[in-house]
Amino acid sequence: MEAIVAFVLLSGALTFATPLIIQHSRLLKAQRDYRLALDEVSNAIDRLSLLPADELSGALTKLKPSELIAAKLPGAELQGELDDADIGQRLALRLSWQQLPGSSTSVLLATWLPPASQPRVEP
Amino acid sequence: MTVALKQHRSHRAARQGVSLVELLIVMSAATVILTISAALVHRIMLAHSKARAFVDVERTSLRLANAFRSDVHQSISATATDKPLAGTAFLQLELPAGQRLEYRREDGTISRVLFDGERTVSREAFSLTPGIELAITKDSPSLIALSISSPPAATAPEDRVSPSINYAVPVTLHVEAAVNRDQRFSGVRATP
């Protein structure tokens, strides 16, 4: 009788723990995906910030994720938006991907660039 | 009536112990439960160790990416070395006010050393997985790219170098940063 009770308790613990372990592993993967997405958007912002102002709009239409991100994040899409701001131009990039089938996640970063009349600072 | 009572008492007296078969059944059941419990505890401890190693690598990668990007942004010039020797700098950054930053690699650890003239001001270590592959490139004069990745996992048993590398968490890091980006508004005049 005691053995049966112990077995039932153990089975219950296993049933309770298994979804938690799976959820935890998904959480770790989501953490890595988020960091990769954050780096990708930051990299794209740095590349775009080096372009002359008149090439920015054209470059935004050709934006696409790198091969690394395309391989790591399923359904990754990179979109950019350029707006005029009081201190120059506001560049916003959004990277979206499928975290789980049917659920989309995105990272949005924005930066401010000097106005078009201001030449880019070279090292 | 008296005989039946005596038989019942003698039967109860005989059932005060357990038979060998019952004992064996209980011991077998307990053994099965203990085996399952031990396997469960082992798997949980393994998962805990892997999760901790994973979080450590991720946290270090994030810290390194932030430090690298910030340093390159505030630097005024950068010198990259394609294939540095162990312990030597693979990236040198000139900072304003005469300071200098060096990024060095020693196996699985990347060090960030800040100099003021010849004096070492600070040193920071980023411990990643042993056996990482590191590449530093200059895609353009102003764009520095740092890539860190783990070698492909060994498939054949003879390819296994050491248990620590087999257990290692894979590292994936790619950071591109523009030199002197922090100064992009330096020439902009404030409008009244």
Chai-1 contact restraints between the chains, C-beta under 6 A:
chainA,res_idxA,chainB,res_idxB,connection_type,confidence,min_distance_angstrom,max_distance_angstrom,comment,restraint_id
A,A3,B,V26,contact,1.0,0.0,6.0,A-B,restraint_1
A,A3,B,A29,contact,1.0,0.0,6.0,A-B,restraint_2
A,A3,B,A30,contact,1.0,0.0,6.0,A-B,restraint_3
A,A6,B,I33,contact,1.0,0.0,6.0,A-B,restraint_4
A,F7,B,I33,contact,1.0,0.0,6.0,A-B,restraint_5
A,L28,B,F54,contact,1.0,0.0,6.0,A-B,restraint_6
A,Q31,B,E58,contact,1.0,0.0,6.0,A-B,restraint_7
A,R32,B,E58,contact,1.0,0.0,6.0,A-B,restraint_8
A,R35,B,L62,contact,1.0,0.0,6.0,A-B,restraint_9
A,D39,B,A65,contact,1.0,0.0,6.0,A-B,restraint_10
A,D39,B,V175,contact,1.0,0.0,6.0,A-B,restraint_11
A,N43,B,E176,contact,1.0,0.0,6.0,A-B,restraint_12
A,D46,B,E176,contact,1.0,0.0,6.0,A-B,restraint_13
A,D46,B,A177,contact,1.0,0.0,6.0,A-B,restraint_14
A,D46,B,A178,contact,1.0,0.0,6.0,A-B,restraint_15
A,S49,B,A178,contact,1.0,0.0,6.0,A-B,restraint_16
A,L50,B,S142,contact,1.0,0.0,6.0,A-B,restraint_17
A,L50,B,A178,contact,1.0,0.0,6.0,A-B,restraint_18
A,L68,B,H174,contact,1.0,0.0,6.0,A-B,restraint_19
A,P114,B,R184,contact,1.0,0.0,6.0,A-B,restraint_20
A,P114,B,F185,contact,1.0,0.0,6.0,A-B,restraint_21
A,P114,B,V188,contact,1.0,0.0,6.0,A-B,restraint_22
A,Q118,B,G187,contact,1.0,0.0,6.0,A-B,restraint_23
A,Q118,B,V188,contact,1.0,0.0,6.0,A-B,restraint_24
A,V121,B,N180,contact,1.0,0.0,6.0,A-B,restraint_25
A,V121,B,Q183,contact,1.0,0.0,6.0,A-B,restraint_26
A,V121,B,R184,contact,1.0,0.0,6.0,A-B,restraint_27
A,P123,B,I76,contact,1.0,0.0,6.0,A-B,restraint_28
A,P123,B,S77,contact,1.0,0.0,6.0,A-B,restraint_29
A,P123,B,S142,contact,1.0,0.0,6.0,A-B,restraint_30
A,P123,B,V179,contact,1.0,0.0,6.0,A-B,restraint_31
A,P123,B,N180,contact,1.0,0.0,6.0,A-B,restraint_32
